[in-house]
Amino acid sequence: MSPLGALTVLLLLAGAGARNASWPGERKGERAAPVGDTCRGYYDVMGQYDPQFNCSSGTYLYCCGTCHYRFCCEFRSYQLAQGGCNNYYSPDWANPPLTSSSVTERYDPSKDRTNSTVYIICAVLTLSLAVGIGIKVAFRKSAQQPRDVNVSR
């Protein structure tokens, strides 16, 4: 075969004839497996970063949902246009600036009132328990039948 004939065959295979041509080891009429979409990493509504993930499980090939909640879905018509989302950087409210007073302020035990609160609550519970036990004993004694005391002389 002349070089010109080989070139003609190659062009036919690359052009219109390529639809019916197959690669070695590939069966005719078989298509390559579809490649899944990639959901880009983003910050959700709570300010937490959700990393990038691939949608390539079964028929769930498309990145769907909203800019702040993404998942893989089956239908291309529901595919999320990720280019329109703007939550790829940490939101300002998720990283509040540290004020100088919160950094330099030291712990002062004399200003801490949590211990006294615990003591008051424990005292109220103990007092309630003691009163409840006293009432139970009083009702039990009043409900008993009086004993006849017969003393013979």
Buried (B, 14 or more C-beta within 10 A) or exposed (E): EEEEEEEEEEEEEEEEEEEEEEEEEEEEEEEEEEEBBEBBEBBBEEEEEBEEBEBBEEEBBBBBBEBEEBBBBEEEEEBBEBEEBEBEEEEEEEEEEEEEEEEEEEEEEEEEEEEEEEEEEEEEEEEEEEEEEEEEEEEEEEEEEEEEEEEEE
